[in-house]
Amino acid sequence: MTTLLQIAVAGLAVLSFAPGTSAQKCRVHCTSNHGSGNNYKEVYEYDYVTQKPTFPGGHAQLISYINSTRVYPQRAYERGIQGRVTLSFVIEADGSVSNVAILKGVEESLNREAVRIISKMPDWEPGRLNGHPVPVRVIQTVPFRK
């Protein structure tokens, strides 16, 4: 009999895995258009897939994309508000980005800008488990510095 372990993470995901398995999954909260309760999607954790999802051109291009796409909200800039917004999102099996959520925010306008940047990313090369594309949860920070 296999025991299933579940751990809540920041109120957004529930990690579920059977001891001894090689790929850890988590449940990510999905927004519902119908407003009927909580919906969850089962995805794989980034560190537990055989091939991690990759941004077109690699990590350096991801940083370049964030830096070139980021528009510092003027009022936050003028008030000296800065910091790093940490987000979670899913790279689907087709490479598209979905389920963008803030794990640790800074200030509302910076949080909105970080979500905009991640939501507008081009498709990634999807993660793979044993050669098959699978949805994978990724965590990324978006920095805001004056």
Beta strands, then each sheet from edge to edge (+ up, - down):
strand 1: 5-9
strand 2: 13-17
strand 3: 25-30
strand 4: 39-45
strand 5: 83-91
strand 6: 97-104
strand 7: 127-129
strand 8: 132-134
strand 9: 136-144
sheet 1: 1+ 2- 3+ 4- 9- 5+ 6-
sheet 2: 7+ 8-
end
